[in-house]
Amino acid sequence: MTYACGQCGFIFTRTGPVECCPACERDCLRRATAAEQSQLTLLLRREQPKQTGSMKR
């Protein structure tokens, strides 16, 4: 599930239960909106190293 912190705005995903925000450690979590989920997806794609095909030795 994707969460957003109502206090600091941090967006993150977790598979298990979450009690507080990993960024600010407050308990102001809510389910992320569709726009926030899309924003997180774009950010994560940018962080992945670009694959340039097979590596030649």
Backbone hydrogen bonds, N-H to C=O, Kabsch-Sander energy under -0.5 kcal/mol:
donor,donor_aa,acceptor,acceptor_aa,energy
3,Y,12,F,-3.5
4,A,30,R,-2.4
5,C,10,F,-2.1
6,G,28,C,-3.5
9,G,5,C,-1.2
12,F,3,Y,-2.1
14,R,1,M,-2.2
21,C,26,R,-2.9
25,E,21,C,-1.8
30,R,4,A,-1.8
32,A,2,T,-2.3
37,Q,33,T,-2.4
38,S,34,A,-2.2
39,Q,35,A,-2.2
40,L,36,E,-2.3
41,T,37,Q,-2.2
42,L,38,S,-2.3
43,L,39,Q,-2.2
44,L,40,L,-2.6
45,R,41,T,-2.0
46,R,42,L,-1.8
47,E,43,L,-1.4
48,Q,44,L,-1.0
